[in-house]
Amino acid sequence: MPLARAKIVVAVGGGIAAYKAAELVRLLDKAGAHVEVAMTSRAQKFIGPMTFQALTRRPVFTDLFSLADEGQIGHIQLADRADLVIVAPATANVIARLAAGMADDAVSAIVLATRAPVLLAPSMNVNMWNHPVTQQNIRRLADVAGYRVVGPGDGFLACRWTGPGRLAEPADIVEAAAHLLSPQDLAGKKLVVSAGPTYEAIDPVRFVGNRSSGKMGIALAAAAQRRGADVTLVLGPSAVPPPVGVQTRNVETAAQLQWALGDAVKGADAVIMTAAVADYRPAKEAKEKLKRGELGSKMSVALVANPDVLAELGTKRKGKSPLLVGFAAETEDVIANARKKLSAKKCDLIVANDVGEPNAGFSVDTNHVQLVDQNEVVDVPPASKSEVAHRILDKVVAMLTADSTSRKPRRK
């Protein structure tokens, strides 16, 4: 289950990092999750419920003994409808109470009653974190209850100490939540994703490039990691940060991309080529900046062909390994051109999209693609690039599974 439409309860403990829970809630809401908040009485001394109510547009659960909230046994209903419960910050006190199975406040009652996965984001003084009792409590919650833990971070703390105890960054908590809610159908698989444009230098200032932002490939790398894959991202020049925890190799030119992929694809189960590789590069790169006044009113740049990286991958692989997925950014005859590319590049799947379509293609956060293989064309309706990435990976998983099944020897 992606974050979009997931029902997530954020349980806020009473520590100074409680203010960061507001950013966590905002990011989850932005990702499309249905977020509800529960707070301990101590948490309310650091940040008010009104803040979370404004961010979620829903009432905040604060009092286990409230006639209004508990008229319908509110904490049980909240626990029952949750797909995930995130405790952030999980203070030493909250962790100890959960490890003891206590349920006498809003947060502990919900956590104890839920059947959903629980993600703890610890935050406390370094000495409290390192205390053997706290460590024992964390191990108990992980080993006995199966709770997952993200963080804590290491750094300068509000108490003026330095060391582990910082609340994990909200974006990292969101990533951990997305991982917990995603199917682990790519566990044990190695995927290589290329993303972004390539830049081919004319001189030290100018280059030949394209409009690719890298967003689609980065979304694919993040989604594959969430589904358990070991992911290597080969990323051209992009302003979009790579996913946390994904091994990333930064490149600039088509030649650098070719070299990086040559090493990365060894042992890969699938290669997904979203990178918009320049077809041509300047035949000669000027060592100094070309001056406009010295060039006159006209200038021409001789171009030579770059290596066809996708075609080389298709030609050099052995049989159907690794599974090869190409992308086709088209402005006309999208399906016909995708089928030609599927054959010419010896790919197993082409992800085609009309980059002239509004809210699809380069730079934007949404996409609309067609999945073209030898047997069918599957339309993936317009959606966020994260959701489109999961739909593409659904197809990749199905093809990997079918290929694995076909290679199994039949029983006599």
C-alpha positions in Angstrom: 0.0 0.0 0.0 1.5 3.4 -1.0 1.2 6.3 1.4 -1.6 7.8 -0.7 -4.9 6.8 0.9 -3.2 5.0 3.8 -4.7 5.6 7.3 -1.9 6.7 9.6 -2.1 7.6 13.3 0.8 9.8 14.5 1.1 9.4 18.3 3.0 12.3 19.8 5.0 11.9 23.0 6.0 14.6 25.4 9.5 15.8 24.4 11.0 18.9 22.9 11.0 17.2 19.5 7.2 17.2 19.5 7.3 20.3 17.4 8.9 18.3 14.6 5.9 16.0 14.5 4.0 18.9 12.8 6.3 18.7 9.8 6.0 14.9 9.8 2.2 15.2 9.7 2.4 17.8 6.9 4.6 15.5 4.8 2.3 12.6 5.3 -0.7 14.7 4.4 1.1 16.0 1.3 1.8 12.4 0.3 -2.0 11.7 0.3 -2.2 9.8 3.6 -5.3 10.1 5.8 -3.6 11.3 9.0 -5.0 11.4 12.6 -3.1 12.5 15.6 -3.1 11.4 19.3 -1.1 13.2 22.0 -0.1 12.6 25.5 -0.8 15.2 28.1 2.9 16.0 28.3 3.1 16.5 24.5 0.5 19.2 24.8 2.9 21.2 26.9 5.3 21.5 23.9 2.8 21.9 21.1 -1.0 22.5 21.0 -3.6 20.2 19.5 -4.9 23.0 17.4 -1.7 22.9 15.3 -2.3 19.2 14.4 -6.1 19.8 13.9 -5.2 22.6 11.3 -2.8 20.3 9.5 -5.0 17.2 9.4 -8.4 18.9 9.3 -9.5 16.3 11.9 -10.0 16.3 15.7 -6.9 15.4 17.8 -7.3 12.5 20.3 -5.9 13.7 23.6 -8.0 12.4 26.5 -8.7 8.7 27.1 -11.4 9.7 29.5 -13.1 12.3 27.4 -16.9 11.8 27.1 -16.9 13.2 23.6 -14.0 11.0 22.3 -14.9 7.9 24.3 -18.6 7.9 23.7 -17.9 5.3 20.9 -14.7 3.9 22.5 -12.7 6.3 20.4 -9.3 4.9 21.0 -10.3 1.5 19.8 -11.9 2.8 16.7 -8.8 4.9 15.9 -6.6 1.8 16.5 -8.8 -0.4 14.4 -8.9 1.8 11.3 -5.1 2.5 11.3 -2.9 1.0 8.6 0.1 2.3 10.5 0.9 3.9 13.8 3.9 6.2 14.1 5.1 7.2 17.6 7.1 10.4 17.2 8.7 11.5 19.3 9.0 8.2 21.2 10.4 9.5 24.5 12.1 7.3 27.1 8.9 7.5 29.1 6.6 6.5 26.2 8.9 3.6 25.3 9.0 2.3 28.9 5.2 2.5 29.2 4.7 0.6 25.9 7.3 -2.0 26.9 5.4 -2.6 30.1 2.1 -2.9 28.2 0.5 0.1 29.9 -2.6 1.7 28.3 -3.7 4.6 30.6 -3.3 7.5 28.2 -4.3 8.3 24.6 -1.1 7.2 23.0 -0.4 4.0 24.9 -4.0 2.8 24.6 -4.0 3.2 20.8 -0.6 1.6 20.4 -1.6 -1.4 22.6 -5.0 -1.8 20.9 -3.9 -1.6 17.2 -3.2 -4.6 15.0 -1.4 -2.3 12.5 2.4 -2.1 12.2 4.0 0.4 14.7 7.0 2.6 13.9 8.9 4.2 16.7 10.9 7.3 16.2 12.9 7.7 19.5 14.0 11.1 20.8 15.7 11.8 24.2 18.9 12.8 25.9 21.9 10.7 24.8 22.4 9.2 28.3 18.7 8.3 28.5 19.0 6.6 25.1 22.2 4.7 26.1 20.8 3.6 29.4 20.6 -0.2 29.6 16.9 -0.1 30.6 16.0 2.0 27.6 17.9 -0.3 25.3 16.2 -3.3 26.9 12.8 -1.7 26.4 13.6 -1.0 22.7 14.7 -4.6 22.1 11.6 -5.9 23.9 9.3 -3.8 21.7 11.2 -4.9 18.5 11.6 -8.6 19.4 8.3 -9.3 21.2 5.9 -6.8 19.6 7.5 -6.6 16.2 7.7 -2.8 16.3 10.1 -1.1 13.8 12.5 1.7 14.8 13.8 4.7 12.8 16.6 6.7 14.3 17.6 8.3 16.5 19.9 10.6 14.8 23.3 11.7 16.1 24.1 15.3 16.8 23.7 18.3 19.1 20.7 17.9 21.3 18.4 20.5 23.0 19.9 19.5 26.4 23.3 20.7 25.1 24.7 17.2 25.0 26.0 15.7 21.7 25.3 12.1 20.6 22.5 9.8 19.5 19.1 11.0 20.6 17.8 13.4 17.9 14.5 12.6 16.4 15.0 11.2 12.9 14.3 13.8 10.2 10.6 13.9 9.3 11.4 12.9 5.6 13.3 9.9 6.9 10.4 8.9 9.0 8.1 9.2 6.0 10.4 7.0 4.0 10.4 4.4 6.8 6.6 4.5 6.9 6.4 4.1 3.1 8.7 1.0 3.3 6.4 -0.6 6.0 3.3 0.0 3.9 4.8 -1.3 0.6 4.7 -4.9 -0.5 8.1 -6.6 -0.2 7.8 -8.3 -3.6 11.2 -7.1 -4.8 13.1 -8.4 -1.7 16.3 -10.1 -2.8 16.2 -8.5 -6.2 18.8 -6.1 -7.6 17.5 -3.2 -9.7 19.4 -0.5 -11.6 17.6 2.7 -12.5 19.1 5.5 -14.6 17.5 8.9 -14.4 17.9 12.5 -15.4 19.4 14.2 -18.4 22.9 14.1 -19.8 24.9 17.3 -20.5 27.4 17.4 -23.3 29.8 20.3 -23.1 30.2 22.9 -25.9 32.7 24.9 -23.8 33.2 25.3 -20.0 30.0 27.3 -19.8 27.5 25.9 -22.4 26.2 22.4 -23.1 23.8 20.4 -25.1 21.1 19.0 -22.9 17.4 18.3 -22.6 14.4 19.0 -20.3 14.5 15.9 -18.2 14.3 16.6 -14.4 15.0 13.0 -13.3 11.8 13.0 -11.2 10.3 9.8 -12.8 13.5 7.8 -12.4 14.0 9.0 -8.8 10.4 8.0 -8.0 11.1 4.6 -9.4 14.3 4.1 -7.4 12.4 5.2 -4.2 9.5 2.9 -4.9 11.8 -0.1 -5.7 13.7 0.4 -2.5 10.4 0.6 -0.5 9.4 -2.8 -2.0 12.6 -4.4 -0.8 15.0 -4.2 -3.8 18.7 -3.4 -3.6 18.7 -0.3 -5.8 21.5 1.5 -7.6 20.5 4.8 -9.1 22.7 6.3 -11.9 21.7 9.9 -11.9 22.4 12.6 -14.4 22.4 16.3 -13.5 19.3 16.9 -11.5 18.0 19.4 -8.8 15.9 16.6 -7.3 17.7 14.8 -4.3 18.1 11.1 -4.6 16.1 8.8 -2.3 17.5 8.4 1.2 19.5 5.1 1.4 19.6 4.4 -2.3 23.2 3.9 -3.7 23.6 6.8 -6.1 26.2 7.3 -8.8 26.3 10.8 -10.3 27.2 11.2 -13.9 27.0 14.1 -16.4 27.7 12.8 -19.9 26.4 9.9 -22.0 29.9 8.4 -21.9 30.0 8.6 -18.1 26.5 7.0 -17.9 27.6 4.2 -20.2 30.7 3.5 -18.0 28.7 3.6 -14.7 26.0 1.3 -16.1 28.6 -1.2 -17.3 29.6 -1.8 -13.7 26.2 -1.4 -12.1 24.3 -3.9 -14.2 26.5 -6.9 -13.2 24.2 -9.3 -11.4 21.1 -7.1 -11.8 17.7 -8.6 -12.1 16.2 -5.6 -13.9 17.5 -2.4 -15.5 15.1 0.5 -15.9 16.4 3.2 -18.2 14.5 6.4 -17.6 17.5 8.6 -18.3 17.1 11.0 -21.2 20.4 10.3 -22.9 21.6 12.9 -25.4 21.7 11.3 -28.9 24.5 13.7 -30.0 27.5 15.6 -28.5 29.7 18.3 -29.8 32.5 16.9 -31.9 34.9 19.1 -30.1 34.7 20.8 -26.7 36.3 24.3 -26.5 38.8 24.6 -23.7 37.9 28.2 -23.1 34.5 30.0 -23.1 33.5 31.0 -26.6 33.1 34.7 -26.8 30.0 36.0 -28.6 31.9 38.9 -30.1 34.5 36.6 -31.6 31.9 34.3 -33.2 30.0 36.9 -35.3 26.3 36.8 -35.9 26.2 33.0 -36.7 27.7 29.9 -35.0 27.5 26.3 -35.9 28.4 23.3 -33.7 29.4 20.0 -35.3 27.8 17.1 -33.6 28.7 13.4 -33.4 26.5 10.5 -32.3 26.7 9.3 -28.7 26.7 5.6 -27.9 23.2 4.1 -27.9 23.3 3.0 -24.2 19.9 1.3 -24.2 20.6 -0.7 -27.4 24.0 -1.8 -26.1 22.4 -3.2 -22.9 19.8 -5.0 -25.0 22.5 -6.5 -27.3 25.0 -7.5 -24.7 22.7 -9.2 -22.1 22.5 -13.0 -22.0 19.1 -14.2 -22.9 16.4 -12.3 -20.9 18.7 -11.4 -18.0 18.6 -8.7 -16.8 15.0 -7.7 -17.6 15.4 -4.5 -19.6 12.9 -1.6 -19.4 13.2 1.4 -21.7 11.4 4.8 -21.7 10.1 6.5 -24.8 9.3 10.2 -24.6 7.2 10.9 -27.7 5.2 13.8 -29.2 3.3 11.8 -31.8 2.4 8.2 -32.7 3.3 7.2 -29.1 2.4 3.5 -29.2 3.7 2.9 -32.7 7.0 4.5 -31.9 7.2 2.6 -28.6 6.7 -0.7 -30.4 9.6 0.2 -32.8 11.8 1.0 -29.9 10.9 -2.2 -28.1 12.1 -4.2 -31.1 15.1 -2.0 -32.1 16.6 -1.8 -28.6 15.8 -5.4 -27.7 13.9 -4.4 -24.6 11.3 -6.4 -22.7 9.1 -3.4 -21.9 8.8 0.2 -23.0 7.2 2.9 -20.8 5.9 5.4 -23.3 4.4 8.8 -22.7 3.4 11.8 -24.7 5.5 14.6 -23.3 3.3 17.2 -25.0 0.4 16.1 -22.8 -0.5 18.5 -20.0 0.7 17.3 -16.5 2.9 14.5 -18.0 6.5 14.2 -19.0 9.3 16.5 -18.0 9.6 18.6 -14.8 6.0 18.1 -13.5 5.1 15.9 -10.5 2.5 13.8 -12.4 2.7 11.4 -15.4 0.5 9.4 -17.8 2.2 6.4 -19.4 1.5 3.4 -21.5 3.3 0.1 -20.8 4.2 -1.6 -24.1 5.5 -5.2 -24.3 5.3 -7.9 -26.9 1.8 -8.9 -26.0 -0.1 -5.9 -24.8 -0.4 -2.2 -24.1 -1.4 -1.2 -20.6 -2.6 2.3 -19.9 -1.5 3.8 -16.5 -3.9 6.7 -15.9 -2.6 10.1 -14.9 -1.3 10.1 -11.3 1.6 11.3 -9.2 5.0 10.0 -10.4 5.3 8.0 -7.2 2.0 6.1 -7.9 3.0 5.7 -11.6 6.3 4.2 -10.4 4.5 1.6 -8.4 2.3 0.7 -11.4 5.4 0.2 -13.5 7.0 -1.9 -10.8 3.8 -4.0 -10.6 4.5 -4.9 -14.2 8.2 -5.5 -13.6 7.4 -7.9 -10.7 4.9 -9.8 -12.9 7.5 -10.1 -15.7 10.2 -11.2 -13.3 7.9 -13.8 -11.7 6.8 -15.1 -15.1 10.4 -15.4 -16.3 11.5 -17.2 -13.1 8.6 -19.6 -13.4 9.4 -20.4 -17.1 13.0 -21.3 -16.1 12.0 -23.8 -13.4 12.5 -27.4 -14.6 9.3 -29.4 -15.0 8.7 -32.4 -12.9 8.7 -35.7 -14.8 
